[in-house]
Amino acid sequence: MEVEPTQLKVALIPGTGRIGSRLARRLALANVSVFIGSRSPQKGLQGAHDILASCPHGRVQGGSNQEAAAWGDTIFWNPSGSLEEREELLQSLASHLENKVIIDVTNVMYFFDESQWGQTSSVLLNQKALGVPARWTTAFKATFYKFFDDLPDPNDPQCTFVAGDDEEAIQRTVALVEVIPGFKAIKAGGLANSKIIELLGPRWLFELDTLNAGGNYRSGWKYVW
Ligand SMILES: NC(=O)c1ccc[n+]([C@@H]2O[C@H](COP(=O)([O-])OP(=O)(O)OC[C@H]3O[C@@H](n4cnc5c(N)ncnc54)[C@H](OP(=O)(O)O)[C@@H]3O)[C@@H](O)[C@H]2O)c1
């Protein structure tokens, strides 16, 4: 099953934050059609304008999160805010997101105490909160945003773990990861494995980065076989 990423309509909800804006720009540079969502339509439009300034031939639009959710066939889900605020946003978009592919970039483990680590994951909580079926996957959960400013060496790529329960959604996610130079998608099994994947994310990665890499936020994972 071959997926051509330039045929996809990729909405970033939102496409304005540290990771969302950079993902949007990198996808636009790879000629993927993108929509910059935001709680503020003006901010979404401005985000699109900013990307077009450095990517004049990009297929980039911007507006509200609602417009983004309605337009996209594939969604990158990357809001910040509290758990409740994220869930509220998700539920407000449910009618547009039903059966779509949603690539979850979010992390929540730092909201929980140690007794809950590994018991659930952001994407599993989101899947439940959405309340309608969608095809969720994971990507870039443990990728510091700085990597998108100064890309990894394609000969020595950064890995990101792609989990999901729908094969076509996984293929789309792999294609979108690998359209960005310097990234390799590692198939990571079913969505339940997100409980493991999210433990590799910010909390421990920050600690490792501080202990070993001088806190420069350019450390990450490689899967070797
Ligand atoms: N930063 C990283 O390196 C990195 C790496 C991997 C994963 N992540 C994960 O990606 C997610 C976003 O991180 P980020 O660093 O990009 O965050 P961020 O810079 O704070 O941006 C996230 C965006 O979320 C929206 N937002 C803020 N508060 C909100 C609320 N209360 N309800 C709904 N939307 C809200 C804002 O967009 P609008 O104002 O336009 O709506 C904001 O631009 C987090 O879950 C984080 O763990 C981040």
The ligand as an ORCA input file, in Angstrom:
! r2SCAN-3c Opt
* xyz 0 1
  N       7.791     21.294     21.872
  C       8.302     20.112     21.584
  O       9.520     19.980     21.331
  C       7.403     18.905     21.558
  C       7.919     17.688     21.081
  C       7.088     16.572     21.010
  C       5.776     16.664     21.447
  N       5.306     17.847     21.934
  C       3.922     17.900     22.420
  O       3.172     18.703     21.524
  C       2.169     19.438     22.236
  C       2.339     20.910     21.934
  O       3.620     21.330     22.398
  P       4.245     22.733     21.966
  O       5.583     22.783     22.598
  O       4.145     22.916     20.501
  O       3.234     23.721     22.703
  P       3.007     25.286     22.476
  O       4.192     25.908     21.824
  O       2.534     25.798     23.766
  O       1.849     25.376     21.367
  C       0.717     24.636     21.355
  C      -0.470     25.398     20.793
  O      -1.604     24.898     21.499
  C      -2.615     25.894     21.529
  N      -3.102     26.003     22.896
  C      -2.489     26.597     23.944
  N      -3.259     26.497     25.040
  C      -4.370     25.815     24.663
  C      -5.548     25.423     25.346
  N      -5.734     25.730     26.624
  N      -6.494     24.735     24.652
  C      -6.328     24.465     23.331
  N      -5.232     24.833     22.616
  C      -4.278     25.504     23.295
  C      -1.988     27.211     21.051
  O      -2.486     27.443     19.728
  P      -3.590     28.562     19.400
  O      -3.425     29.668     20.388
  O      -3.214     28.962     18.015
  O      -4.900     27.866     19.463
  C      -0.493     26.904     20.988
  O       0.122     27.560     19.905
  C       2.339     19.079     23.714
  O       1.472     18.031     24.054
  C       3.786     18.579     23.780
  O       4.004     17.666     24.821
  C       6.077     18.969     21.982
*
